[in-house]
Each structure stands twice: as structure tokens, then as C-alpha cells.
Amino acid sequence: MNIANEQSVEAVYFEYDMENDWESAFFVCDEYSRLSEEDDNWASDWIDEIEGPSHKEFAQIYQENGFNATEKAKAITLFLIVRTLVAFWIVANSIKVDIPLCIGFHAQDPIMRIKE
């Protein structure tokens, strides 16, 4: 958030990769489009990348069940995504930053806006 407050930043996008140990990164972006514009290409054109945490336990549960092969897998995937979203939302609401904060899993479309 220090980088976002010090530079001319339009948004921060947090992306996690369910298939690679739930590894994540924060992408600092100098462009941003609101959800209503239906264009999330701004998140691919970032100016800085900061390594985020991984969550090997989530990744293991995900790998055991897959994304959506069964009803059980769908429920587990949804649960893991919601847990990740809630954790990010709690942190996002506890910091003082006046730019959009967004989150998504790798290749998610559209990206979720947590703070706009």
C-alpha cells in the first residue's frame, strides 16, 4: 500500500493461482476500468508486481477435488474461493487507501472489485 500511496497508481489487483499452491501476487496498475465497462484488460498491464502469500493447505484440498468435476468439488472450490475473498476483504477494509482494490483467481473473468 505504500507503493500505491507514493506513486500514481489507479488500482491494486490481487491474483491467486489455485493450481499452483494457491500462490499469489499483488499487481500495481496504472490503469483501471470499472466493472460496468466490462474490460478487465487493465489488470494485465501492471507497473509493479509484489509476491503475495501461498496457501498450500487450500491448494491440496483443491487438487484432491478439482474445480468442478462433481457437486462436491464445486462446493469445495466455492468454499475455498469465498474464504480467500473474505480474508482479502477484511484486510482491504482495515487499510487506508483511496484506490480500487480487486481480487481474482488466475484467469477469472470478471475480476471482483472489493473496494472502488
Number of C-alpha atoms within 10 A of each C-alpha: 11 7 11 17 12 8 10 12 20 17 25 26 24 24 22 24 18 25 16 15 18 22 19 21 16 20 23 25 22 18 18 19 15 11 13 6 7 11 14 18 12 15 22 11 14 18 12 13 14 11 11 14 13 17 16 14 11 19 19 16 15 21 16 9 16 18 18 14 9 11 10 13 18 15 14 19 21 14 12 15 16 12 13 18 17 12 10 17 17 11 9 16 12 9 9 9 15 13 16 19 22 23 23 20 20 17 10 13 11 12 21 17 15 17 16 11
